[in-house]
């Protein structure tokens, strides 16, 4: 079977374009369309090749194997219009009744975010297998309809008596993570263990994320250490979990181990590491990481990276450095960066370091948030009260200060 690497695809395409038999046999078209549909760099080429197949002379036409590959490519590229047209062609050709075609069609609509169309395809299936159920669950999860996904899963196990596979469990764990439903997540974990599923990187990372984002750090560490072949996402999730739980030194140690095993950190990895430095007060380490990101890995800093550095310096009281970072940014700071800086000015009583332009920019970005006016006034005066100018501006805009409050999310443990 043809590998979907860029080099092999280019070589295969040259052989295809220079084939001795013109047009090439349908098998050759299907092999190449399939390879493109699975590639990370050029899935849209599967659609382009399919269009060329439709224009091919003679009696050459797509068959039962062709359409699933094209549906997959359309879903990956979010090409809903093209996918709908291909759906019509498959319907006219009489292939949509086949379960494999319907499953990939369902996945295509789910990938395009049209969950209603996916559900329509699902409901019209006379027979459903674990792939059908898993695709429908994934479509709901991708559309942030996690409760609906869990309802489909309940029907899958009770009404259809279908057992979940690894793909089902990945979607279920994502739904549990989004809903903070740790109890069900642990149940899924038990099912994984009992059924003897291998904790491959996709399933392991989904399980890791569920525990990490619900605050179950020790369970997350156990899962992380159980994943045999970890990818960059696995490491980043674990680093982020350690950072958010106040274990900055461990997070940075894990980041160093990630580099040692040969993985190249990306923008998100550095964001989590810099966040660990910020929450742990690790100023020198944060400076070194930021410098390494730019000079060694040639990653251009984003707003999030700059925000981490402003927060790092602000928490440690180094307001001159925080201000320098803001002034050196190639883009205007967003409201998160501005609030971080002004809050630090207020905390450390550094009214002299407050730039009125920054206060004005914060209010301009979010003119309806009363807390911004309070923060701007308090950080500028070094006290908790609002000056008359700010009060007047709030009155003109009809903005009110929202009373302080707190909230607690009660998760299922």
Steps between C-alpha positions, in 0.01 A plus 500: 500500500625847412648698788359852543833674557563809289795345315320177414190690390702717264669192354169316464341800331783518246453132419125552473530804271746318275316167488534300180128424504284812465285549685648287781282218637247585773706311757785750452262795541360352822842428649618856438173663616517290817860604566417869454194472727721367780790742449563782744619742233270464199161337569339748259690329218271200552207722404687646200593152379140386541389791280757392239363146518151627421642672188696193388401364155331169444297297744729567795284598801541512881402182680408382849859551620545849358225689680606427862848639430353820352255542789789468742698768315200735491452459873865568574497813281155613626380512138127472571385621157722255313411224745130559440553477125698178534219369724254562215726319252532200734124498547438496123757225454324287762791474745355684802313191619834333577585526873866596441400785269237621748749491786750719317217728387394540862859577597526757220197696621626479856842628393333793324309585818155427352381269773136510381599348164715243676206404720273471196743256338526311830122475546454372144738208556316169505800337666760667722835366613747631756647732235159660440438558870853627559476742206173642630643543849809672356281734292316616813825546693655700214190724504529555878180303559655275759179409683351383169812292441449327835136432416601334173754291692231390746280387209797327345565284805143443620281491190749376241713300743809618312834502680717813469838484330805726537355768273179508703696533824706794368181694419338402831801618697494832313133541592574414864784753503278776361222421748737449796334161542785317670275221625406391147860557388622257765234253385633527143852449636385182679343375178829561318690296758245216518471467123879490465525796262853613432564849632625640167590865476157631392305313765764560766512874435119526515503317835788715621315820405187386684688449828726803456222749429288373790786550745582132558874551462625170642268299273618712208863419582422128515333511160784709354758248614287217356500639147777316317547733206417854602458778246547873544138546609538242779805678641339843467182395683703357787724806521192724503340293776808526721522875434135567585537304825787711625776250421702724274839340566363158402337648191831647384680175579248313284547757223875431509437123487277554197787672321739221605286230337523689171162673478510857368282736708244707315331829581250338736771308687685823572177669612445232764864513613495880526173478692673263744774759549241773557298308758814375674680834510786355295618823339848396384369173358224688316750736343716211384204312353377805310847559360536133402161502327601793282870437438523119499160383374428810288142522629346844460341605832122531503275711719482209742878481537529873560213477747682230697810719521302806611330288765835351606661840552184650646463230766864546604466880516737567209271761346773661288556166326127438461458844343797437270339178376175679420681777315705248299199300381447520122123511558270698727456323836162338554279547805651200682854639476385848602303374801799292609729802484264747665411251774871459575540879513213519749638209706850642525393865533682606184281787385802666343531207258145531369473622143173687451493379140486141625214582736315667216567205269355254753179702526490536121531124454230418756293814557212309664703328774468702818793324667736651242413854612555405862833337418616794290420746779642288782823412319556863413437642845641216705178474702171316476272793420399633160585858411236744380599477134451126493168527684387759246605283206315199644189711548513627142537146362240356735750249642458371855748329728398138546509392868776255585404135499650153486388168359573135552455224244388177666631217285413134524791324671 
